Amino acid sequence: MSAQHAAAAPSGLRIAGAALTADHSGALFWEAERLLVVADLHFEKGSAFAERRVFLPPYDTAATLARLGALVARYRPAGIVALGDSFHDGRAIARMTASDADALRALGRGRDWIWIAGNHDPEARTDFGAAFAEWRLGPLTFRHEPQAGAQPGEIAGHLHPAARVVTRAGALRRRCFVGDAQRLVLPAFGAFTGGLNIRDAAFAGLFAGGDVAAHVLGRAATHRVPLARCLPE
């Protein structure tokens, strides 16, 4: 990315006073609470499509678990929050392979796991941890779908934010975090999840402040891009 459009320095954020790290994987880490946050894992999306005879490589759950496992090894969190749509549908766990289910249990071993209910999995799973419609810790509230006019400190997913920006090599479209000092929407973490341009009407009204920015996922860092420099489709 050109220096004109992005700053690649630290991936630190401050939301409602909480110091957070926006990892270039798309996960969020709250060091003070040793809390790792991910959104929209969509486990078993591939097998759900296969049931409708749309055949995708059947490795999305394993790939997502491997990326999540690498983050757990790096950050060693005391807890994990999954912000809803963790499972692509209500039968996803039944379709998981035994090895993937074991890997998921292993990631939760010795730490708290908070499952937030999403629109794909409205009955949040209790198989590997506690389930909530939303969950609050300190100044932050964790929920699936961001709410216009919500109190400061909202951390959400659901919208799968992506930004289109200009670089030296031309226009680039990447997943991103998007937020201001009061709330943050995380990118989808799942292997088969797409992205919605942050200039889409679905994001309108979520951010009252003027300092809204995308934190675009790069190869080794996130890159802060002011919303005004993000392009529509």
Buried (B, 14 or more C-beta within 10 A) or exposed (E): BEEEBBBBEEBEBEBBEBEBBBBBBBBBBBEEBBBBBBBBBBBBBBBBBBEEEEEBEBEBBBBBBEBBBEBBEEBEBEBBBBBBBBBBBEEBBEBBEEEBBEBBEEBBEEBBBBBBBBEBBEEBBEEBBEBBEBBEBEEBBBBBBBBEEBEBBBBBBBBBBBBBBBBEEEEBBBBBBBBBBBBBBBBBBBBBBEBBBBBEEBBEEBBEEEEBBBBBBBEEBBBBBBBEBBBEE
